[in-house]
Amino acid sequence: MTQIYYVTLKIVACFIIGVILKRTGVIDARAEKSISDILIKAILPFMILSSSQYVYTNELLWAMVGVACYAGIFYLVMLGILTLVNRNSKQSDSDKRIMTTCLIFSNTSFIGIPLMQELYGDAGLLLAAVFNLVFNIFFYTFGVTIISGRKFRPVYLITDIVSPASILAVILFIIPWRFNSYITSTLNFVGDIAFPLALIVLGSNIADMNLKRILTDSKTYMTVTLKLLALPSIAFLIVMGISGFVDMRPVTKAAIVLMTALPSTSLCMVYADKYNMSPSLCARIVTYSTLLMPLAAFFWTWMVNALL
């Protein structure tokens, strides 16, 4: 339990640093974009590859398969349910598209991968990378199609370097060969930057948030409540049910619940702006869910450790 408090303290501290840097002008919108690109395109691949050096066990391999199956089923079921719900919804077409994608797709790479590594080490990181790989498959097919209305093109799947890094990490984990200590140490050295850097950028992103506007917007807090409370609750109950029949590692249970409890992905904002699909609503949902991330992470980590 001490680890939960420790990680929550680090999250809050980095958030505060990000807010201060934004308020004092040290970080601006351009710097946020640059740092985010560095994190996604350079640092996260190092972190993901370092997880491949974890000691191979059949148990962890089956955990990876289980997490991948859960992620795939989750996305398929959510897409099916929300498609049916939206048929009878009176919201505008653009609002329905944004609320759907923000509800289904979480920030699995920017937040999820570093968070799981911080809480559960390389085993957690490897499971998070597998979950993120499934995320990329569904987001760049269904997600982008929902927001933009354009047809899917396979090239979208390899535009994010995190996907090839995740595939390579899985392959390297399965084969018996391992890097020498110098390479592993270098991967860890670079990858360790990811968690604090991601949180500082997130803190700077929420520095200019208009709380009054968010709290008076029913679409925003309804989506965020479902995102951070309802969906993780369902995942939690599913894990409780399955673990009664199947022996599951604690890190597997944590990966399923915590990767479901993450804030909405900032990729939604990118495509909402690009295709002019309710960009302000998207920004409010992503920002508000990010603001509540420390509380959600603490609560669901505590729930997993205390009850599962």
C-alpha positions in Angstrom: 0.0 0.0 0.0 2.9 2.3 0.7 3.8 2.2 -3.1 0.3 3.5 -4.0 0.8 6.6 -1.8 4.3 7.1 -3.0 3.3 7.0 -6.7 0.3 9.3 -6.1 2.6 11.8 -4.4 4.9 11.8 -7.4 1.9 12.2 -9.8 0.6 15.2 -7.9 4.1 16.8 -7.5 4.8 16.5 -11.3 1.3 17.9 -12.1 2.0 20.9 -9.8 5.4 21.4 -11.5 3.8 21.4 -14.9 1.1 23.9 -13.8 3.8 26.2 -12.4 5.9 26.0 -15.5 2.9 26.8 -17.7 1.7 29.7 -15.5 5.2 31.2 -15.4 5.7 31.0 -19.2 8.5 28.4 -19.1 6.3 26.0 -21.1 4.0 27.1 -23.8 1.8 25.2 -26.3 4.6 24.8 -28.7 6.9 23.4 -26.0 4.1 21.0 -24.9 3.8 19.6 -28.4 7.6 19.2 -28.8 8.0 17.4 -25.4 5.1 15.2 -26.2 6.6 14.2 -29.6 10.0 13.5 -27.9 8.2 11.3 -25.3 6.2 9.3 -27.8 8.8 9.1 -30.6 12.0 8.6 -28.6 11.6 7.9 -24.9 8.6 5.5 -24.8 10.2 3.0 -27.3 13.2 2.7 -25.0 11.0 2.1 -22.0 9.0 -0.5 -23.9 12.0 -2.3 -25.2 13.5 -2.5 -21.7 10.5 -4.5 -20.6 11.4 -7.2 -23.0 14.3 -8.2 -20.9 12.1 -9.4 -18.1 12.7 -13.0 -17.1 10.5 -15.2 -19.4 7.8 -17.3 -17.8 4.9 -19.2 -19.3 2.7 -17.5 -16.7 3.5 -14.0 -17.9 3.1 -15.1 -21.5 -0.4 -16.3 -20.8 -1.0 -13.0 -18.9 0.0 -11.1 -22.0 -2.5 -13.2 -24.1 -5.2 -12.6 -21.5 -4.7 -8.9 -21.4 -4.7 -8.7 -25.3 -7.9 -10.8 -25.4 -9.6 -8.6 -22.8 -8.5 -5.4 -24.6 -9.9 -6.7 -27.9 -13.2 -7.8 -26.5 -13.5 -4.5 -24.5 -13.1 -2.4 -27.7 -15.4 -4.5 -29.8 -18.2 -4.6 -27.1 -17.9 -0.8 -26.4 -18.0 0.0 -30.1 -21.1 -2.1 -30.5 -22.9 -0.8 -27.5 -22.2 2.9 -28.3 -23.2 2.4 -31.9 -26.6 1.2 -30.8 -27.0 4.0 -28.1 -26.0 6.7 -30.6 -28.9 5.7 -33.0 -31.4 7.0 -30.4 -29.3 9.9 -29.1 -30.5 13.4 -29.7 -26.9 14.9 -29.6 -25.4 16.4 -32.7 -23.5 14.1 -34.9 -20.1 15.6 -34.1 -20.8 15.5 -30.3 -21.8 11.8 -30.5 -18.6 11.0 -32.4 -16.4 12.8 -29.9 -18.1 11.4 -26.8 -17.9 7.9 -28.2 -14.1 8.0 -29.0 -13.3 9.8 -25.7 -15.2 7.2 -23.7 -13.7 4.2 -25.4 -10.1 5.2 -26.0 -7.8 5.9 -23.1 -4.3 7.4 -22.9 -2.7 4.0 -22.8 0.8 5.0 -24.1 1.5 8.5 -22.7 0.1 7.7 -19.2 -0.7 4.0 -19.0 2.7 2.5 -19.9 4.7 4.7 -17.5 2.2 4.3 -14.8 2.2 0.5 -15.0 6.0 0.5 -15.1 6.1 2.7 -12.0 3.7 0.5 -10.1 4.5 -3.0 -11.2 7.9 -2.9 -12.9 8.8 -4.6 -16.1 6.0 -7.1 -15.9 3.4 -4.3 -15.6 5.1 -2.4 -18.4 5.1 -5.4 -20.7 1.3 -6.0 -20.1 0.7 -2.3 -20.7 2.6 -2.4 -24.0 0.4 -5.3 -25.1 -2.8 -3.4 -24.1 -1.5 -0.4 -26.0 -0.8 -2.4 -29.1 -4.4 -3.5 -29.2 -5.4 0.1 -28.5 -3.5 1.3 -31.6 -5.1 -1.3 -33.8 -8.6 -0.2 -32.8 -8.0 3.5 -32.6 -6.3 3.9 -36.0 -9.1 1.8 -37.6 -12.4 2.4 -35.8 -11.4 5.5 -33.7 -10.1 7.6 -36.5 -12.9 6.5 -38.8 -15.6 7.5 -36.2 -14.1 11.0 -35.8 -13.3 11.7 -39.4 -15.7 9.6 -41.4 -12.8 8.7 -43.7 -11.9 5.2 -44.8 -9.2 3.2 -42.9 -5.8 2.8 -44.4 -3.3 0.2 -43.0 -0.5 2.8 -43.0 -2.2 4.4 -40.0 -1.2 1.4 -37.8 2.6 2.1 -38.3 2.5 5.9 -38.0 2.9 5.6 -34.2 6.4 4.2 -33.4 5.0 2.8 -30.1 3.3 0.0 -32.1 6.5 -1.4 -33.7 8.3 -1.1 -30.4 5.5 -3.0 -28.6 5.6 -5.8 -31.2 9.4 -6.0 -31.0 9.2 -6.1 -27.2 6.8 -9.0 -27.3 9.1 -10.9 -29.7 12.2 -10.2 -27.7 10.5 -11.4 -24.5 9.4 -14.7 -26.1 12.8 -15.6 -27.6 15.5 -16.8 -25.1 18.1 -14.2 -26.2 18.6 -11.1 -24.0 20.6 -7.9 -24.4 23.8 -7.5 -22.4 23.9 -5.4 -19.3 25.2 -2.3 -21.0 22.3 -2.1 -23.5 19.7 -2.9 -20.9 21.1 -0.2 -18.6 21.0 2.3 -21.4 17.4 1.4 -22.2 16.4 1.8 -18.6 18.3 5.1 -18.3 16.4 6.7 -21.2 13.1 5.0 -20.4 13.1 6.3 -16.8 12.6 9.8 -18.1 9.1 9.0 -19.4 7.0 9.0 -16.2 7.9 12.4 -14.8 8.1 14.0 -18.2 4.6 12.8 -19.2 3.1 14.1 -15.9 4.8 17.5 -16.2 3.3 17.9 -19.7 -0.1 16.8 -18.5 0.1 19.4 -15.6 0.9 22.1 -18.1 -2.0 21.0 -20.3 -4.5 21.5 -17.4 -3.0 24.8 -16.2 -5.4 27.0 -18.4 -8.5 24.8 -17.8 -11.8 26.6 -17.1 -13.3 24.6 -14.3 -16.5 26.5 -14.3 -17.2 25.8 -17.9 -16.4 22.1 -17.5 -18.5 21.6 -14.4 -21.5 23.3 -16.0 -21.3 21.1 -19.2 -23.3 17.9 -18.7 -21.8 16.2 -21.7 -18.3 16.6 -20.3 -18.8 15.4 -16.7 -21.2 12.6 -17.9 -18.5 11.3 -20.3 -15.7 11.6 -17.7 -17.8 9.9 -15.0 -18.5 7.0 -17.2 -14.9 6.9 -18.3 -13.2 6.9 -14.9 -15.8 5.3 -12.7 -18.4 3.2 -14.6 -16.1 1.4 -17.1 -13.4 0.6 -14.5 -16.1 -0.7 -12.2 -17.3 -3.1 -14.9 -13.7 -4.2 -15.5 -13.2 -4.7 -11.8 -16.3 -6.9 -11.5 -15.2 -8.9 -14.6 -11.8 -9.5 -13.0 -13.4 -10.6 -9.8 -15.6 -13.0 -11.6 -12.9 -14.5 -13.8 -10.4 -14.8 -10.9 -12.8 -17.0 -9.1 -12.4 -19.7 -11.9 -8.9 -18.8 -13.3 -5.7 -18.2 -11.3 -4.7 -14.7 -12.3 -1.5 -12.8 -11.3 -2.0 -9.6 -9.4 -0.3 -7.6 -12.1 -2.7 -9.1 -14.7 -5.7 -7.9 -12.7 -4.1 -4.5 -12.2 -3.4 -4.1 -15.9 -7.0 -4.9 -16.9 -8.5 -2.5 -14.4 -6.0 0.3 -14.5 -5.6 0.4 -18.3 -9.4 0.8 -18.4 -9.4 3.6 -15.8 -7.1 6.0 -17.7 -8.2 9.4 -19.0 -9.2 9.9 -22.6 -6.4 9.9 -25.1 -5.1 13.2 -26.4 -5.1 11.7 -29.9 -8.9 12.5 -29.9 -8.0 16.2 -29.6 -5.6 15.9 -32.5 -8.2 14.4 -34.9 -11.1 16.5 -33.5 -9.1 19.7 -34.4 -8.1 18.3 -37.8 -11.6 17.4 -38.9 -13.4 20.1 -36.9 -15.5 17.6 -34.9 -16.5 19.4 -31.7 -12.9 20.3 -30.8 -13.9 22.3 -27.7 -16.0 19.5 -26.2 -13.2 17.0 -26.9 -10.6 19.3 -25.2 -12.9 19.6 -22.1 -13.3 15.9 -21.8 -9.7 15.1 -22.3 -8.5 17.9 -19.9 -11.1 17.1 -17.2 -10.4 13.4 -17.3 -6.6 14.1 -17.1 -7.2 16.4 -14.1 -8.9 13.6 -12.2 -6.3 11.1 -13.2 -4.3 11.2 -9.9 -7.5 10.5 -7.9 -8.7 7.8 -10.3 -5.2 6.1 -10.3 -5.0 6.2 -6.6 -8.6 4.8 -6.1 -8.4 2.0 -8.6 -4.8 1.0 -7.6 -6.0 0.8 -4.0 -9.1 -1.2 -5.0 -7.0 -3.7 -7.0 -4.5 -4.2 -4.2 -7.1 -4.3 -1.4 -9.8 -6.5 -2.9 -8.1 -8.4 -5.7 
